């Protein structure tokens, strides 16, 4: 008999947890109708929840959507010929690609090489101390290897920095020629 009561209490607990109450159904239906913005969905909401929390909103949305539909039906759609009579759209195809350069590439590569050398030297020194049972040599190798790690990180960051190539266009800013008795003087101004 105890098993039966335990079973019944478990079933009632499960049903109470799984069953949605009227308020949560109203909230879910209202949220769905707001997202859909459709006359039919708002009407179904009003049929199911005539006194729901969004009933007033549903009526006003139905009226607004009907007015929008009437206004869109009254608009005259242009014919194919009228579409092509408008001014043509211009597309610029001559845009120059942006060229990048790496200003700190040499410094980054140098730091990577120095960091690699420090890690290799530190590893060799550490294992030499290990085999000789010398704690000072092991500590020196460990410190040298630890110093190599920030060099690797800094070198990788410096190699990754890119900057756009500066504009190398030369523009003529002024040109003047003035005649004299024995010839002429010329002046040329450039912007670059």
C-alpha positions, 0 to 999 in steps of 0.5 A, spaced: 500 500 500 505 504 501 508 503 494 501 505 491 501 512 495 508 513 493 507 512 486 501 516 486 505 522 489 510 521 484 505 522 478 502 528 481 508 531 482 510 530 475 504 532 472 504 538 477 511 540 474 510 539 467 503 542 466 503 549 464 498 554 468 493 559 464 498 565 465 504 562 462 500 559 456 498 567 456 505 569 456 507 565 451 502 566 446 502 573 447 510 573 446 509 569 440 504 574 437 508 580 438 514 576 434 510 574 428 506 580 427 500 577 423 493 578 423 491 571 423 495 570 429 493 576 433 486 573 432 487 566 434 490 569 441 484 573 442 479 567 441 483 563 446 485 569 451 479 574 450 481 577 457 488 575 456 494 580 458 495 582 451 487 583 449 488 590 448 494 590 444 492 584 440 486 589 438 490 595 436 495 591 432 490 587 428 487 594 426 494 597 425 496 591 420 489 592 417 490 599 415 498 597 413 495 592 408 490 597 405 495 602 404 500 598 401 494 595 396 493 602 394 500 604 392 501 603 385 507 599 383 512 601 378 512 598 371 518 595 368 520 601 364 519 606 369 524 602 374 529 603 368 527 610 367 531 612 373 538 614 374 543 609 373 547 607 379 554 607 379 559 602 381 566 604 382 571 599 380 577 602 380 579 602 388 586 601 389 587 595 394 590 597 401 597 594 401 600 593 408 607 592 411 610 590 418 614 595 421 616 591 426 618 584 423 625 585 424 625 586 431 620 580 432 624 575 428 630 577 432 626 576 439 624 570 436 631 567 435 633 570 441 628 567 445 629 560 442 636 561 443 635 562 451 630 556 451 635 551 448 641 554 452 636 554 458 634 547 457 641 544 456 644 548 462 638 545 466 639 538 464 647 538 465 645 540 472 640 535 473 646 530 471 651 533 475 646 534 481 648 541 481 642 545 484 645 552 482 646 550 474 639 547 474 636 554 477 640 558 472 638 553 466 630 554 469 631 562 469 634 562 462 628 558 460 623 562 463 626 569 460 626 566 453 618 565 454 616 573 454 621 574 448 617 569 444 611 572 446 613 579 444 616 577 438 610 574 436 606 580 437 611 584 434 611 580 427 603 580 427 603 588 427 600 590 420 600 598 418 597 600 411 602 602 406 603 610 406 601 613 400 606 614 395 603 618 390 606 625 388 602 631 386 604 637 382 602 643 387 604 649 383 608 650 376 610 657 375 615 660 369 617 667 369 621 670 363 627 674 364 632 677 359 637 671 358 632 666 359 627 664 364 626 662 371 622 655 373 619 653 379 616 646 381 612 644 387 610 637 389 606 634 394 608 627 397 
